[in-house]
Amino acid sequence: MASEPHAVDLVVGVLKCMKDSSVLTLIASVCREDENTLELIAQKLQNTPCVVAQADHSTVKAEPGESKNGVKLEPTESKANDYDDATGAGRRKRKRMDYNKLRYQTCKECGKQFDITKNNDEACVWHYGLMTPIFTFAERKEGESLDDYDTFIGKTRVYESSEDESLEARTLERHQFEADMIKKHPEVFRYSCCYGRPLSRGCRKQLHVVKEL
């Protein structure tokens, strides 16, 4: 006889079928109704300044009370201050105010999401060089006419854009052009930093760097 599915599995199955916006609405609703759920989710998704400072201290020396970015950090509240009124309302309010650091950030170098409390000198693996075409590697694709192939080589050698366009428009157009070329003829391109292919593993390891919004 097959065992009954676990309640958690059932809930996860339902969440997978829901739209992202509906899941967010549900989580927000549950957090408003239950203080313990709010506290648990806050612990999973956010950190206090002191937790962030402890993570920073493992790689960057900072003055007491400051993070590696020079941001002044408030000391943790003592347990005595948690009970500043009989109802406990002050304790709950104080905890929510302390959770003001996002735990999961996006790295501007490798583009991956990372946990700031687990960041280290080998967490980020990326290519610091630029994609450059090497035409001796160019190959005609199956079904590609000689004219199309010659056009590809010509376009990659000399890229031209309208002088009437703004610098921003020309830059965006250039980036789109390069992305299309890399997708169609990946064998031609190599990273200037290590001669690696477009999908090769990064050649530099370092700390993740938070991407500024």
Secondary structure as GFF3:
##gff-version 3
##sequence-region A 1 213
A	DSSP	alpha_helix	7	17	.	.	.	ID=ss1
A	DSSP	alpha_helix	20	33	.	.	.	ID=ss2
A	DSSP	alpha_helix	35	45	.	.	.	ID=ss3
A	DSSP	beta_strand	46	47	.	.	.	ID=ss4
A	DSSP	alpha_helix	49	57	.	.	.	ID=ss5
A	DSSP	alpha_helix	79	82	.	.	.	ID=ss6
A	DSSP	alpha_helix	89	98	.	.	.	ID=ss7
A	DSSP	beta_strand	101	102	.	.	.	ID=ss8
A	DSSP	beta_strand	104	106	.	.	.	ID=ss9
A	DSSP	beta_strand	113	115	.	.	.	ID=ss10
A	DSSP	three_ten_helix	116	118	.	.	.	ID=ss11
A	DSSP	beta_strand	124	126	.	.	.	ID=ss12
A	DSSP	beta_strand	131	133	.	.	.	ID=ss13
A	DSSP	three_ten_helix	135	137	.	.	.	ID=ss14
A	DSSP	alpha_helix	146	157	.	.	.	ID=ss15
A	DSSP	alpha_helix	167	184	.	.	.	ID=ss16
A	DSSP	three_ten_helix	186	188	.	.	.	ID=ss17
A	DSSP	beta_strand	189	191	.	.	.	ID=ss18
A	DSSP	beta_strand	204	206	.	.	.	ID=ss19
###
